Amino acid sequence: MHDTINLQLHPDNIQNLKTFSEILKKDYNTMFNEALEQYFEMVQKMLLEKNLADENAMTNLDFDEFWDGVEL
């Protein structure tokens, strides 16, 4: 079952779709799916990097902060 989504594209994007569809000999659906896959991979990578940076920020203590109050 396929869901339907109503999209409104900027005229420049429509022209680029037509142009690149002819150049690459690809249909619009293929181009959209390829572009969305790349977009989602990029966003997922950014989110993972952000989560890692946030996690490191919470646990990133300098030497004195880490050992403060520890008696050996």
C-alpha positions in Angstrom: 0.0 0.0 0.0 1.4 3.4 -1.0 0.6 6.6 0.9 0.0 9.7 -1.0 1.7 13.0 -0.1 0.9 16.3 -1.8 4.1 18.2 -2.4 4.6 21.8 -3.6 7.9 22.3 -5.3 9.7 25.6 -6.0 9.7 26.4 -9.7 13.5 26.2 -9.8 13.3 22.6 -8.4 10.8 21.6 -11.0 13.0 22.9 -13.8 16.0 21.1 -12.3 14.0 17.9 -12.1 13.1 18.1 -15.7 16.6 18.9 -16.8 18.3 16.3 -14.7 15.7 13.7 -15.6 16.6 14.1 -19.2 20.4 14.2 -18.6 20.4 11.2 -16.3 17.6 9.3 -18.1 15.9 8.8 -14.7 12.3 9.3 -13.8 11.2 11.7 -11.2 10.3 9.0 -8.6 13.8 7.5 -8.8 15.4 10.9 -8.4 13.2 11.8 -5.4 13.8 8.5 -3.7 17.6 8.8 -4.2 17.6 12.3 -3.0 15.5 11.5 0.1 17.7 8.5 0.9 20.8 10.8 0.9 19.0 13.4 2.9 17.9 11.0 5.6 21.4 9.4 5.8 22.9 12.9 6.2 20.4 13.9 8.9 20.8 10.7 10.7 24.6 11.2 10.7 24.2 14.8 12.0 21.9 13.6 14.8 24.3 10.8 15.8 27.2 13.3 15.8 25.1 15.8 17.9 24.1 13.1 20.4 27.7 12.0 20.7 28.9 15.6 21.2 26.1 16.2 23.8 27.0 13.0 25.6 30.7 14.0 25.5 29.9 17.4 26.8 28.1 15.9 29.8 31.0 13.6 30.6 33.9 15.7 29.6 35.6 16.6 32.9 39.1 17.9 33.2 41.6 16.1 35.4 40.9 18.1 38.6 37.1 17.8 38.2 37.4 14.1 37.7 39.6 13.4 40.7 38.0 16.1 43.0 37.1 14.5 46.3 38.8 11.2 45.6 41.3 10.1 48.2 43.8 7.4 47.4 
